[in-house]
Amino acid sequence: MPSTEPPFPLQPEDVLLLCSDGLWSQLPQQQLVETLCNVFPLKKALHMLSSSAEKNGQSRSDNISALSIRVDDRNCGMHAVSYAGDSENELLSAIDHLNTLITENIAEG
């Protein structure tokens, strides 16, 4: 269901995560937050989380896909990385779309 809340500006060091249920349903929210906020580079954090989710999910998960963006405090730049199982092309397309939306939001805001 689409959100009806007003948009809010991103701040330096904010981290966004877009992922399939193969990731978030297999890990506690605290582990997701702590890993994304404390492990650098972001690519390493996603690989750590996906490995943990894969171990926890075993055969109960059909895929693990994730996209994460950390807002850079230098010039409000964005650094995005992704991890994808079977549908990497779909995920890369989603990354491009998300980057476009974020860029537009920064330009407006």
Backbone as XML, in Angstrom:
<?xml version="1.0"?>
<chain id="A" units="angstrom">
  <residue number="1" name="MET">
    <atom name="N" x="0.841" y="-1.167" z="0.000"/>
    <atom name="CA" x="0.000" y="0.000" z="0.000"/>
    <atom name="C" x="0.896" y="1.244" z="0.000"/>
  </residue>
  <residue number="2" name="PRO">
    <atom name="N" x="0.650" y="2.174" z="-0.877"/>
    <atom name="CA" x="1.478" y="3.389" z="-0.920"/>
    <atom name="C" x="1.347" y="4.208" z="0.356"/>
  </residue>
  <residue number="3" name="SER">
    <atom name="N" x="2.416" y="4.846" z="0.713"/>
    <atom name="CA" x="2.424" y="5.696" z="1.895"/>
    <atom name="C" x="1.702" y="7.001" z="1.602"/>
  </residue>
  <residue number="4" name="THR">
    <atom name="N" x="0.973" y="7.494" z="2.594"/>
    <atom name="CA" x="0.294" y="8.782" z="2.439"/>
    <atom name="C" x="0.961" y="9.855" z="3.278"/>
  </residue>
  <residue number="5" name="GLU">
    <atom name="N" x="2.098" y="9.515" z="3.869"/>
    <atom name="CA" x="2.828" y="10.481" z="4.679"/>
    <atom name="C" x="3.577" y="11.450" z="3.778"/>
  </residue>
  <residue number="6" name="PRO">
    <atom name="N" x="3.776" y="12.672" z="4.248"/>
    <atom name="CA" x="4.546" y="13.611" z="3.425"/>
    <atom name="C" x="6.007" y="13.166" z="3.342"/>
  </residue>
  <residue number="7" name="PRO">
    <atom name="N" x="6.691" y="13.521" z="2.260"/>
    <atom name="CA" x="8.109" y="13.145" z="2.150"/>
    <atom name="C" x="8.944" y="13.846" z="3.209"/>
  </residue>
  <residue number="8" name="PHE">
    <atom name="N" x="10.053" y="13.274" z="3.552"/>
    <atom name="CA" x="10.961" y="13.906" z="4.491"/>
    <atom name="C" x="12.353" y="13.903" z="3.890"/>
  </residue>
  <residue number="9" name="PRO">
    <atom name="N" x="13.132" y="14.937" z="4.153"/>
    <atom name="CA" x="14.460" y="15.036" z="3.531"/>
    <atom name="C" x="15.429" y="14.012" z="4.114"/>
  </residue>
  <residue number="10" name="LEU">
    <atom name="N" x="16.282" y="13.509" z="3.251"/>
    <atom name="CA" x="17.334" y="12.613" z="3.699"/>
    <atom name="C" x="18.465" y="13.431" z="4.298"/>
  </residue>
  <residue number="11" name="GLN">
    <atom name="N" x="19.091" y="12.865" z="5.304"/>
    <atom name="CA" x="20.193" y="13.523" z="5.992"/>
    <atom name="C" x="21.479" y="12.741" z="5.740"/>
  </residue>
  <residue number="12" name="PRO">
    <atom name="N" x="22.628" y="13.414" z="5.845"/>
    <atom name="CA" x="23.894" y="12.685" z="5.715"/>
    <atom name="C" x="23.947" y="11.507" z="6.689"/>
  </residue>
  <residue number="13" name="GLU">
    <atom name="N" x="24.453" y="10.404" z="6.193"/>
    <atom name="CA" x="24.606" y="9.140" z="6.917"/>
    <atom name="C" x="23.307" y="8.346" z="7.033"/>
  </residue>
  <residue number="14" name="ASP">
    <atom name="N" x="22.168" y="8.840" z="6.494"/>
    <atom name="CA" x="20.959" y="8.026" z="6.434"/>
    <atom name="C" x="21.230" y="6.823" z="5.546"/>
  </residue>
  <residue number="15" name="VAL">
    <atom name="N" x="20.603" y="5.707" z="5.876"/>
    <atom name="CA" x="20.739" y="4.496" z="5.081"/>
    <atom name="C" x="19.336" y="4.020" z="4.725"/>
  </residue>
  <residue number="16" name="LEU">
    <atom name="N" x="19.125" y="3.740" z="3.442"/>
    <atom name="CA" x="17.860" y="3.198" z="2.964"/>
    <atom name="C" x="18.080" y="1.765" z="2.518"/>
  </residue>
  <residue number="17" name="LEU">
    <atom name="N" x="17.111" y="0.905" z="2.807"/>
    <atom name="CA" x="17.190" y="-0.492" z="2.402"/>
    <atom name="C" x="15.900" y="-0.868" z="1.687"/>
  </residue>
  <residue number="18" name="LEU">
    <atom name="N" x="16.025" y="-1.389" z="0.498"/>
    <atom name="CA" x="14.915" y="-1.948" z="-0.267"/>
    <atom name="C" x="15.280" y="-3.403" z="-0.486"/>
  </residue>
  <residue number="19" name="CYS">
    <atom name="N" x="14.445" y="-4.317" z="0.027"/>
    <atom name="CA" x="14.827" y="-5.723" z="-0.081"/>
    <atom name="C" x="13.605" y="-6.622" z="-0.177"/>
  </residue>
  <residue number="20" name="SER">
    <atom name="N" x="13.862" y="-7.837" z="-0.607"/>
    <atom name="CA" x="12.811" y="-8.850" z="-0.679"/>
    <atom name="C" x="12.599" y="-9.464" z="0.704"/>
  </residue>
  <residue number="21" name="ASP">
    <atom name="N" x="11.479" y="-10.171" z="0.834"/>
    <atom name="CA" x="11.206" y="-10.830" z="2.106"/>
    <atom name="C" x="12.209" y="-11.940" z="2.402"/>
  </residue>
  <residue number="22" name="GLY">
    <atom name="N" x="12.941" y="-12.379" z="1.386"/>
    <atom name="CA" x="13.986" y="-13.371" z="1.616"/>
    <atom name="C" x="15.088" y="-12.849" z="2.518"/>
  </residue>
  <residue number="23" name="LEU">
    <atom name="N" x="15.224" y="-11.529" z="2.606"/>
    <atom name="CA" x="16.208" y="-10.926" z="3.510"/>
    <atom name="C" x="15.545" y="-10.548" z="4.828"/>
  </residue>
  <residue number="24" name="TRP">
    <atom name="N" x="14.546" y="-9.657" z="4.782"/>
    <atom name="CA" x="14.014" y="-9.113" z="6.042"/>
    <atom name="C" x="13.262" y="-10.128" z="6.881"/>
  </residue>
  <residue number="25" name="SER">
    <atom name="N" x="12.657" y="-11.138" z="6.278"/>
    <atom name="CA" x="11.898" y="-12.101" z="7.093"/>
    <atom name="C" x="12.809" y="-13.095" z="7.811"/>
  </residue>
  <residue number="26" name="GLN">
    <atom name="N" x="14.075" y="-13.149" z="7.421"/>
    <atom name="CA" x="15.000" y="-14.107" z="8.018"/>
    <atom name="C" x="15.911" y="-13.507" z="9.082"/>
  </residue>
  <residue number="27" name="LEU">
    <atom name="N" x="15.867" y="-12.173" z="9.233"/>
    <atom name="CA" x="16.782" y="-11.507" z="10.169"/>
    <atom name="C" x="16.025" y="-10.561" z="11.096"/>
  </residue>
  <residue number="28" name="PRO">
    <atom name="N" x="16.482" y="-10.434" z="12.334"/>
    <atom name="CA" x="15.865" y="-9.461" z="13.238"/>
    <atom name="C" x="16.135" y="-8.034" z="12.752"/>
  </residue>
  <residue number="29" name="GLN">
    <atom name="N" x="15.176" y="-7.158" z="12.967"/>
    <atom name="CA" x="15.314" y="-5.764" z="12.532"/>
    <atom name="C" x="16.575" y="-5.131" z="13.117"/>
  </residue>
  <residue number="30" name="GLN">
    <atom name="N" x="16.880" y="-5.424" z="14.356"/>
    <atom name="CA" x="18.061" y="-4.850" z="14.996"/>
    <atom name="C" x="19.340" y="-5.241" z="14.252"/>
  </residue>
  <residue number="31" name="GLN">
    <atom name="N" x="19.428" y="-6.478" z="13.786"/>
    <atom name="CA" x="20.603" y="-6.915" z="13.031"/>
    <atom name="C" x="20.710" y="-6.157" z="11.708"/>
  </residue>
  <residue number="32" name="LEU">
    <atom name="N" x="19.583" y="-5.952" z="11.030"/>
    <atom name="CA" x="19.585" y="-5.189" z="9.778"/>
    <atom name="C" x="20.109" y="-3.778" z="10.016"/>
  </residue>
  <residue number="33" name="VAL">
    <atom name="N" x="19.544" y="-3.103" z="11.010"/>
    <atom name="CA" x="19.918" y="-1.718" z="11.294"/>
    <atom name="C" x="21.377" y="-1.608" z="11.706"/>
  </residue>
  <residue number="34" name="GLU">
    <atom name="N" x="21.801" y="-2.426" z="12.654"/>
    <atom name="CA" x="23.171" y="-2.336" z="13.155"/>
    <atom name="C" x="24.196" y="-2.636" z="12.062"/>
  </residue>
  <residue number="35" name="THR">
    <atom name="N" x="23.919" y="-3.620" z="11.234"/>
    <atom name="CA" x="24.872" y="-3.969" z="10.177"/>
    <atom name="C" x="24.951" y="-2.866" z="9.137"/>
  </residue>
  <residue number="36" name="LEU">
    <atom name="N" x="23.805" y="-2.360" z="8.693"/>
    <atom name="CA" x="23.810" y="-1.308" z="7.671"/>
    <atom name="C" x="24.439" y="-0.008" z="8.171"/>
  </residue>
  <residue number="37" name="CYS">
    <atom name="N" x="24.287" y="0.279" z="9.450"/>
    <atom name="CA" x="24.817" y="1.532" z="9.995"/>
    <atom name="C" x="26.278" y="1.441" z="10.427"/>
  </residue>
  <residue number="38" name="ASN">
    <atom name="N" x="26.768" y="0.246" z="10.683"/>
    <atom name="CA" x="28.098" y="0.124" z="11.275"/>
    <atom name="C" x="29.138" y="-0.606" z="10.426"/>
  </residue>
  <residue number="39" name="VAL">
    <atom name="N" x="28.729" y="-1.246" z="9.361"/>
    <atom name="CA" x="29.678" y="-1.987" z="8.531"/>
    <atom name="C" x="29.957" y="-1.192" z="7.258"/>
  </residue>
  <residue number="40" name="PHE">
    <atom name="N" x="31.232" y="-0.974" z="6.994"/>
    <atom name="CA" x="31.656" y="-0.240" z="5.802"/>
    <atom name="C" x="32.602" y="-1.120" z="5.006"/>
  </residue>
  <residue number="41" name="PRO">
    <atom name="N" x="32.587" y="-1.078" z="3.715"/>
    <atom name="CA" x="31.651" y="-0.352" z="2.870"/>
    <atom name="C" x="30.277" y="-1.029" z="2.878"/>
  </residue>
  <residue number="42" name="LEU">
    <atom name="N" x="29.309" y="-0.352" z="2.338"/>
    <atom name="CA" x="27.932" y="-0.830" z="2.332"/>
    <atom name="C" x="27.799" y="-2.177" z="1.623"/>
  </residue>
  <residue number="43" name="LYS">
    <atom name="N" x="28.606" y="-2.381" z="0.606"/>
    <atom name="CA" x="28.582" y="-3.656" z="-0.127"/>
    <atom name="C" x="28.890" y="-4.817" z="0.818"/>
  </residue>
  <residue number="44" name="LYS">
    <atom name="N" x="29.849" y="-4.621" z="1.707"/>
    <atom name="CA" x="30.200" y="-5.658" z="2.680"/>
    <atom name="C" x="29.026" y="-5.926" z="3.616"/>
  </residue>
  <residue number="45" name="ALA">
    <atom name="N" x="28.338" y="-4.871" z="4.034"/>
    <atom name="CA" x="27.183" y="-5.037" z="4.922"/>
    <atom name="C" x="26.091" y="-5.872" z="4.252"/>
  </residue>
  <residue number="46" name="LEU">
    <atom name="N" x="25.803" y="-5.581" z="2.983"/>
    <atom name="CA" x="24.776" y="-6.346" z="2.276"/>
    <atom name="C" x="25.171" y="-7.805" z="2.107"/>
  </residue>
  <residue number="47" name="HIS">
    <atom name="N" x="26.426" y="-8.054" z="1.817"/>
    <atom name="CA" x="26.869" y="-9.439" z="1.681"/>
    <atom name="C" x="26.783" y="-10.177" z="3.017"/>
  </residue>
  <residue number="48" name="MET">
    <atom name="N" x="27.126" y="-9.511" z="4.103"/>
    <atom name="CA" x="27.018" y="-10.133" z="5.431"/>
    <atom name="C" x="25.557" y="-10.476" z="5.733"/>
  </residue>
  <residue number="49" name="LEU">
    <atom name="N" x="24.659" y="-9.517" z="5.467"/>
    <atom name="CA" x="23.236" y="-9.741" z="5.744"/>
    <atom name="C" x="22.663" y="-10.844" z="4.857"/>
  </residue>
  <residue number="50" name="SER">
    <atom name="N" x="23.021" y="-10.835" z="3.589"/>
    <atom name="CA" x="22.476" y="-11.854" z="2.685"/>
    <atom name="C" x="22.978" y="-13.250" z="3.065"/>
  </residue>
  <residue number="51" name="SER">
    <atom name="N" x="24.222" y="-13.344" z="3.488"/>
    <atom name="CA" x="24.756" y="-14.642" z="3.938"/>
    <atom name="C" x="24.019" y="-15.138" z="5.170"/>
  </residue>
  <residue number="52" name="SER">
    <atom name="N" x="23.772" y="-14.236" z="6.114"/>
    <atom name="CA" x="23.041" y="-14.616" z="7.332"/>
    <atom name="C" x="21.612" y="-15.026" z="7.008"/>
  </residue>
  <residue number="53" name="ALA">
    <atom name="N" x="20.964" y="-14.282" z="6.118"/>
    <atom name="CA" x="19.588" y="-14.605" z="5.741"/>
    <atom name="C" x="19.523" y="-15.947" z="5.022"/>
  </residue>
  <residue number="54" name="GLU">
    <atom name="N" x="20.505" y="-16.205" z="4.183"/>
    <atom name="CA" x="20.543" y="-17.479" z="3.460"/>
    <atom name="C" x="20.697" y="-18.648" z="4.432"/>
  </residue>
  <residue number="55" name="LYS">
    <atom name="N" x="21.564" y="-18.485" z="5.425"/>
    <atom name="CA" x="21.755" y="-19.536" z="6.428"/>
    <atom name="C" x="20.485" y="-19.735" z="7.247"/>
  </residue>
  <residue number="56" name="ASN">
    <atom name="N" x="19.847" y="-18.627" z="7.649"/>
    <atom name="CA" x="18.642" y="-18.713" z="8.474"/>
    <atom name="C" x="17.456" y="-19.273" z="7.693"/>
  </residue>
  <residue number="57" name="GLY">
    <atom name="N" x="17.343" y="-18.906" z="6.415"/>
    <atom name="CA" x="16.194" y="-19.289" z="5.620"/>
    <atom name="C" x="16.272" y="-20.680" z="5.039"/>
  </residue>
  <residue number="58" name="GLN">
    <atom name="N" x="17.473" y="-21.149" z="4.788"/>
    <atom name="CA" x="17.726" y="-22.440" z="4.149"/>
    <atom name="C" x="16.774" y="-22.622" z="2.979"/>
  </residue>
  <residue number="59" name="SER">
    <atom name="N" x="15.898" y="-23.566" z="3.000"/>
    <atom name="CA" x="15.014" y="-23.822" z="1.857"/>
    <atom name="C" x="13.692" y="-23.063" z="1.938"/>
  </residue>
  <residue number="60" name="ARG">
    <atom name="N" x="13.476" y="-22.269" z="2.984"/>
    <atom name="CA" x="12.204" y="-21.560" z="3.148"/>
    <atom name="C" x="12.138" y="-20.259" z="2.351"/>
  </residue>
  <residue number="61" name="SER">
    <atom name="N" x="13.228" y="-19.822" z="1.754"/>
    <atom name="CA" x="13.266" y="-18.558" z="1.037"/>
    <atom name="C" x="13.524" y="-18.801" z="-0.438"/>
  </residue>
  <residue number="62" name="ASP">
    <atom name="N" x="12.731" y="-18.146" z="-1.307"/>
    <atom name="CA" x="12.925" y="-18.360" z="-2.737"/>
    <atom name="C" x="13.982" y="-17.436" z="-3.330"/>
  </residue>
  <residue number="63" name="ASN">
    <atom name="N" x="14.240" y="-16.262" z="-2.721"/>
    <atom name="CA" x="15.296" y="-15.376" z="-3.211"/>
    <atom name="C" x="15.665" y="-14.356" z="-2.151"/>
  </residue>
  <residue number="64" name="ILE">
    <atom name="N" x="16.851" y="-13.825" z="-2.306"/>
    <atom name="CA" x="17.331" y="-12.751" z="-1.444"/>
    <atom name="C" x="17.829" y="-11.650" z="-2.363"/>
  </residue>
  <residue number="65" name="SER">
    <atom name="N" x="17.124" y="-10.522" z="-2.348"/>
    <atom name="CA" x="17.502" y="-9.373" z="-3.165"/>
    <atom name="C" x="17.502" y="-8.141" z="-2.279"/>
  </residue>
  <residue number="66" name="ALA">
    <atom name="N" x="18.484" y="-7.280" z="-2.475"/>
    <atom name="CA" x="18.557" y="-6.086" z="-1.633"/>
    <atom name="C" x="19.260" y="-4.953" z="-2.362"/>
  </residue>
  <residue number="67" name="LEU">
    <atom name="N" x="18.818" y="-3.764" z="-2.049"/>
    <atom name="CA" x="19.425" y="-2.535" z="-2.535"/>
    <atom name="C" x="19.541" y="-1.626" z="-1.327"/>
  </residue>
  <residue number="68" name="SER">
    <atom name="N" x="20.695" y="-1.036" z="-1.145"/>
    <atom name="CA" x="20.873" y="-0.127" z="-0.022"/>
    <atom name="C" x="21.599" y="1.119" z="-0.496"/>
  </residue>
  <residue number="69" name="ILE">
    <atom name="N" x="21.222" y="2.241" z="0.082"/>
    <atom name="CA" x="21.819" y="3.529" z="-0.259"/>
    <atom name="C" x="22.196" y="4.235" z="1.028"/>
  </residue>
  <residue number="70" name="ARG">
    <atom name="N" x="23.412" y="4.731" z="1.073"/>
    <atom name="CA" x="23.861" y="5.543" z="2.210"/>
    <atom name="C" x="24.072" y="6.950" z="1.690"/>
  </residue>
  <residue number="71" name="VAL">
    <atom name="N" x="23.467" y="7.941" z="2.345"/>
    <atom name="CA" x="23.621" y="9.333" z="1.947"/>
    <atom name="C" x="24.990" y="9.802" z="2.406"/>
  </residue>
  <residue number="72" name="ASP">
    <atom name="N" x="25.751" y="10.330" z="1.481"/>
    <atom name="CA" x="27.100" y="10.806" z="1.738"/>
    <atom name="C" x="27.013" y="12.269" z="2.173"/>
  </residue>
  <residue number="73" name="ASP">
    <atom name="N" x="27.731" y="12.646" z="3.215"/>
    <atom name="CA" x="27.676" y="14.032" z="3.684"/>
    <atom name="C" x="28.486" y="14.987" z="2.815"/>
  </residue>
  <residue number="74" name="ARG">
    <atom name="N" x="29.284" y="14.473" z="1.908"/>
    <atom name="CA" x="30.026" y="15.331" z="0.987"/>
    <atom name="C" x="29.159" y="15.577" z="-0.233"/>
  </residue>
  <residue number="75" name="ASN">
    <atom name="N" x="28.680" y="16.791" z="-0.375"/>
    <atom name="CA" x="27.864" y="17.184" z="-1.520"/>
    <atom name="C" x="26.560" y="16.400" z="-1.629"/>
  </residue>
  <residue number="76" name="CYS">
    <atom name="N" x="26.084" y="15.850" z="-0.528"/>
    <atom name="CA" x="24.838" y="15.073" z="-0.511"/>
    <atom name="C" x="24.819" y="13.991" z="-1.578"/>
  </residue>
  <residue number="77" name="GLY">
    <atom name="N" x="25.946" y="13.370" z="-1.819"/>
    <atom name="CA" x="26.006" y="12.306" z="-2.819"/>
    <atom name="C" x="25.405" y="11.026" z="-2.285"/>
  </residue>
  <residue number="78" name="MET">
    <atom name="N" x="25.090" y="10.120" z="-3.166"/>
    <atom name="CA" x="24.521" y="8.838" z="-2.791"/>
    <atom name="C" x="25.480" y="7.742" z="-3.237"/>
  </residue>
  <residue number="79" name="HIS">
    <atom name="N" x="25.600" y="6.735" z="-2.415"/>
    <atom name="CA" x="26.356" y="5.554" z="-2.781"/>
    <atom name="C" x="25.401" y="4.378" z="-2.685"/>
  </residue>
  <residue number="80" name="ALA">
    <atom name="N" x="25.178" y="3.705" z="-3.792"/>
    <atom name="CA" x="24.237" y="2.589" z="-3.809"/>
    <atom name="C" x="24.973" y="1.305" z="-4.152"/>
  </residue>
  <residue number="81" name="VAL">
    <atom name="N" x="24.578" y="0.242" z="-3.487"/>
    <atom name="CA" x="25.086" y="-1.070" z="-3.821"/>
    <atom name="C" x="23.918" y="-2.039" z="-3.803"/>
  </residue>
  <residue number="82" name="SER">
    <atom name="N" x="24.097" y="-3.146" z="-4.453"/>
    <atom name="CA" x="23.011" y="-4.113" z="-4.497"/>
    <atom name="C" x="23.535" y="-5.529" z="-4.344"/>
  </residue>
  <residue number="83" name="TYR">
    <atom name="N" x="22.667" y="-6.388" z="-3.892"/>
    <atom name="CA" x="22.923" y="-7.814" z="-3.860"/>
    <atom name="C" x="21.684" y="-8.456" z="-4.454"/>
  </residue>
  <residue number="84" name="ALA">
    <atom name="N" x="21.844" y="-9.343" z="-5.392"/>
    <atom name="CA" x="20.682" y="-9.980" z="-6.004"/>
    <atom name="C" x="20.938" y="-11.454" z="-6.213"/>
  </residue>
  <residue number="85" name="GLY">
    <atom name="N" x="19.898" y="-12.200" z="-6.041"/>
    <atom name="CA" x="19.978" y="-13.612" z="-6.340"/>
    <atom name="C" x="19.634" y="-13.831" z="-7.803"/>
  </residue>
  <residue number="86" name="ASP">
    <atom name="N" x="18.440" y="-14.328" z="-8.079"/>
    <atom name="CA" x="18.047" y="-14.711" z="-9.430"/>
    <atom name="C" x="17.645" y="-13.549" z="-10.327"/>
  </residue>
  <residue number="87" name="SER">
    <atom name="N" x="17.160" y="-12.462" z="-9.777"/>
    <atom name="CA" x="16.576" y="-11.405" z="-10.597"/>
    <atom name="C" x="17.437" y="-10.148" z="-10.604"/>
  </residue>
  <residue number="88" name="GLU">
    <atom name="N" x="18.719" y="-10.296" z="-10.924"/>
    <atom name="CA" x="19.638" y="-9.171" z="-10.865"/>
    <atom name="C" x="19.250" y="-8.058" z="-11.836"/>
  </residue>
  <residue number="89" name="ASN">
    <atom name="N" x="18.797" y="-8.378" z="-13.047"/>
    <atom name="CA" x="18.405" y="-7.340" z="-13.999"/>
    <atom name="C" x="17.236" y="-6.506" z="-13.486"/>
  </residue>
  <residue number="90" name="GLU">
    <atom name="N" x="16.250" y="-7.156" z="-12.868"/>
    <atom name="CA" x="15.126" y="-6.419" z="-12.297"/>
    <atom name="C" x="15.598" y="-5.508" z="-11.177"/>
  </residue>
  <residue number="91" name="LEU">
    <atom name="N" x="16.503" y="-5.988" z="-10.363"/>
    <atom name="CA" x="17.012" y="-5.191" z="-9.261"/>
    <atom name="C" x="17.810" y="-3.997" z="-9.779"/>
  </residue>
  <residue number="92" name="LEU">
    <atom name="N" x="18.635" y="-4.204" z="-10.787"/>
    <atom name="CA" x="19.404" y="-3.098" z="-11.351"/>
    <atom name="C" x="18.475" y="-2.041" z="-11.944"/>
  </residue>
  <residue number="93" name="SER">
    <atom name="N" x="17.394" y="-2.469" z="-12.545"/>
    <atom name="CA" x="16.408" y="-1.527" z="-13.067"/>
    <atom name="C" x="15.773" y="-0.733" z="-11.918"/>
  </residue>
  <residue number="94" name="ALA">
    <atom name="N" x="15.476" y="-1.408" z="-10.817"/>
    <atom name="CA" x="14.911" y="-0.732" z="-9.650"/>
    <atom name="C" x="15.906" y="0.264" z="-9.060"/>
  </residue>
  <residue number="95" name="ILE">
    <atom name="N" x="17.177" y="-0.094" z="-9.058"/>
    <atom name="CA" x="18.221" y="0.812" z="-8.564"/>
    <atom name="C" x="18.252" y="2.078" z="-9.402"/>
  </residue>
  <residue number="96" name="ASP">
    <atom name="N" x="18.248" y="1.921" z="-10.722"/>
    <atom name="CA" x="18.254" y="3.095" z="-11.609"/>
    <atom name="C" x="17.057" y="3.986" z="-11.340"/>
  </residue>
  <residue number="97" name="HIS">
    <atom name="N" x="15.888" y="3.373" z="-11.197"/>
    <atom name="CA" x="14.670" y="4.150" z="-10.930"/>
    <atom name="C" x="14.771" y="4.870" z="-9.590"/>
  </residue>
  <residue number="98" name="LEU">
    <atom name="N" x="15.235" y="4.174" z="-8.564"/>
    <atom name="CA" x="15.368" y="4.774" z="-7.239"/>
    <atom name="C" x="16.378" y="5.909" z="-7.248"/>
  </residue>
  <residue number="99" name="ASN">
    <atom name="N" x="17.493" y="5.730" z="-7.928"/>
    <atom name="CA" x="18.490" y="6.800" z="-8.037"/>
    <atom name="C" x="17.907" y="8.032" z="-8.717"/>
  </residue>
  <residue number="100" name="THR">
    <atom name="N" x="17.089" y="7.840" z="-9.742"/>
    <atom name="CA" x="16.441" y="8.960" z="-10.426"/>
    <atom name="C" x="15.520" y="9.703" z="-9.476"/>
  </residue>
  <residue number="101" name="LEU">
    <atom name="N" x="14.711" y="8.964" z="-8.716"/>
    <atom name="CA" x="13.798" y="9.597" z="-7.767"/>
    <atom name="C" x="14.550" y="10.374" z="-6.689"/>
  </residue>
  <residue number="102" name="ILE">
    <atom name="N" x="15.625" y="9.808" z="-6.190"/>
    <atom name="CA" x="16.410" y="10.471" z="-5.151"/>
    <atom name="C" x="17.066" y="11.740" z="-5.705"/>
  </residue>
  <residue number="103" name="THR">
    <atom name="N" x="17.611" y="11.640" z="-6.894"/>
    <atom name="CA" x="18.250" y="12.801" z="-7.524"/>
    <atom name="C" x="17.241" y="13.918" z="-7.718"/>
  </residue>
  <residue number="104" name="GLU">
    <atom name="N" x="16.046" y="13.570" z="-8.166"/>
    <atom name="CA" x="14.986" y="14.571" z="-8.346"/>
    <atom name="C" x="14.602" y="15.192" z="-7.005"/>
  </residue>
  <residue number="105" name="ASN">
    <atom name="N" x="14.526" y="14.368" z="-5.957"/>
    <atom name="CA" x="14.174" y="14.854" z="-4.630"/>
    <atom name="C" x="15.220" y="15.825" z="-4.096"/>
  </residue>
  <residue number="106" name="ILE">
    <atom name="N" x="16.491" y="15.520" z="-4.319"/>
    <atom name="CA" x="17.568" y="16.405" z="-3.867"/>
    <atom name="C" x="17.515" y="17.726" z="-4.639"/>
  </residue>
  <residue number="107" name="ALA">
    <atom name="N" x="17.259" y="17.651" z="-5.934"/>
    <atom name="CA" x="17.202" y="18.862" z="-6.757"/>
    <atom name="C" x="16.053" y="19.768" z="-6.344"/>
  </residue>
  <residue number="108" name="GLU">
    <atom name="N" x="14.941" y="19.181" z="-5.935"/>
    <atom name="CA" x="13.778" y="19.967" z="-5.524"/>
    <atom name="C" x="13.940" y="20.535" z="-4.126"/>
  </residue>
  <residue number="109" name="GLY">
    <atom name="N" x="14.761" y="19.863" z="-3.322"/>
    <atom name="CA" x="14.714" y="20.169" z="-1.988"/>
    <atom name="C" x="15.558" y="20.873" z="-1.149"/>
  </residue>
</chain>
